[in-house]
C-alpha cells in the first residue's frame, strides 16, 4: 500500500507574522480582562468603605448628627449601584450626655438607593443625579426636651462644611411619617403621613425645591404642594423657612363627625415651620351639618391664617365666607386639645368670633335645623362666639354658640304661624273687621322684626330678652327652641296698641270695655302674658296668665 501525505500550502513569512500578532493580542486582551476584573474587585472592595465614609460625613456635617448606617451594598457592573438600609441620624444637639446611644433618631430611613458612574469616586464632592428613599420617619422632640438637651450640649453651628462629600440633584421619597411630640406627659405624638416627596437642589446650606403629596387625615384627601424649604435648622426645626403653593381637592368632609360635603382648596404660604402665613380659598358646594338632614348649602371662603406647622395649630385672621347668600366673617383659632372624658385622646378645638351680615336667616336655618322649607325668611345680622371642643358627640351636641341677633322683615313658611301673626297684627292695630277679612281671604303678608340674645348648646337654642314685633304688637319673650324643631317653649308679655275691646267686634267689644283699664299698662292699650308652645308642625299661641305663678310654685316646691 502506498501512503499519501496531504498537507497545506507552506507558511509564508507574512502569514506567520500575522498569526503571532493575533496570539499576542489575545494574551493582551486576556490580561486586560483579568486586570479589569481584578480592578473591579479591588474597586468594589474599596468603594464600600469610601462611599460609606462619604455618606456618613456628608450627613453628619449637613445635620450636625451622629450617623448610623448598618447596611450598604454596592454593585459596579453598570456604574455604581448603591443601596442602604437602616440609616439613622441622631443630632448631637439633642443627645443626652449620659446615654447618647439610646436617643431618638431625628431621621430614620428604611431603605435608600442611588446610581452614579464609578469615576465619581475620584471627585469631591461626589455628584449624584438622583437618590431614592422609602419608609422615612422624621421625629421632632418638643421644645422643652430640646432646650434641656441643648443646654448640656451646645450646637456646633457651621463648622466642618468642607466635609460635604456628596451633592445630589434630586431626592425622591416614598412613604414618610412626621412625628411631632407633645410637651404634655402621656400625650401621643401628632402624626402626619406623607405619600411622596420630590426634592431638588439637595445641597448644603441652601433651600430645597420640593413637590410633595401629603395625606390629610381629616378630612381625608391628598394635598399636592410644591415650593422651597430650608435650609433646615436641625437645632430649631421650627425656624426652618418654607414657601410654596398647594391644592387640596375632593376632600370628603363626611370623615369629620358632624359635618358633610366635598371640599376643594387652593392657596399660597410662606414663613417658618412654626409660623406659616397662608392665604387661600375653599369651595364646598354641598356643605352640611349633621343636624340638618339632607339640606346642603354652598359654602365659599377666602382666608388669611397663621399655621404652626410643628403642632398643627391654626389662627384665622380672618375667614371671609359666603354661605349661600349670607356673608360671614370669622376670626379665631383651631388648636389641639384633649377630648373631655377620654384621657390621652386629643382632637381639634374651634374657637371663633363670628359676624354675619348681610345675610338671610333662611340660609342659617337650612344648615342648622331639620325643617324644610326653612321656618323663616328675612334679613339677618348676628355677632357670636363659637366654641366647638373635640369629642365623639355630634356637632349640635358639642357646639356652644352665644351672641346677639337682629332679624328684619321676616316671614314664616308655616302658614298657621303666619296667619296667626296676621291676626295678631290687625287686632293689635284695633282693626278686627280687617282681621276677619284677611283670615277668610288667606292674606298673610305681615312682616316680623326680631332681636335678642341667644345661647346655643346641647342641640337647643335658649333665648333671653327676645323682642318680637309686628305692626300693632310688641312681644317680649324668654324661652327654648330645640334644633330638631320638635319643641317651642316661649313665655313673656305682649303689648298691643289697641285696647281689649277694640280687638273684637259686636257685643264682645261691649263686654270687654269695663276691663280695658286693667290691661292698659305702661303706655300700651293692652298688656297681657303671652306664650308660644308646641312643635314646628303645631305651634300654639295663647295667653299665659298663670305661667309666672307656676314657676314660683315649682321653685317653692324645690
Secondary structure, 3 states (H helix, E strand, C coil): CCCCCCCCCCCCHHHHHHHHHHHHHHHHHHHHHHHHHHHHHHHHHHHHHHHHHHHHHHHHHHHCEEEECCEEEEECCCCEEEEEEEEEEEEHHHCCCCCHHHCCCCEEEEEEEEEECHHHHHCCCEEEEEEEEEEEEEEECCHHHHHHHHHHCCCCCCCCHHHCCEEEEEEEEEEEEEEECCCCCCCCCEEEEEEEEEEEEECCCCCEEEEEEEEECCCEEEEEEEEEECCCCCCCHHHCEEEEEEEEEEEEHHHCCCEECEEEEEEEEEEECCEEEEEEEEEEEEEEECCCCCCCEEEEEEEEEEECCCCCCEEEEEEEEEECCEEEEEEEEEEEEECCCCCCCEEEEEEEEEEEEEEEHHHHHHHHCCCCCCCEEEEEEEEEEEEECCCCCCHHHHEEEEEEEEEEEEEECCHHHHHHHHHHHHHHCCCHHHHHHHHHHCCCCCCEEEEEEEEEECCEEEEEEEEEEECCEEEEEEEEEECCCCCEEEEEEEEECCCHHHHCCCHHHHHHHHHHHHHCCCCCCEEEEEEEEECCCCEEEEECCCHHHHHHHHHHHC
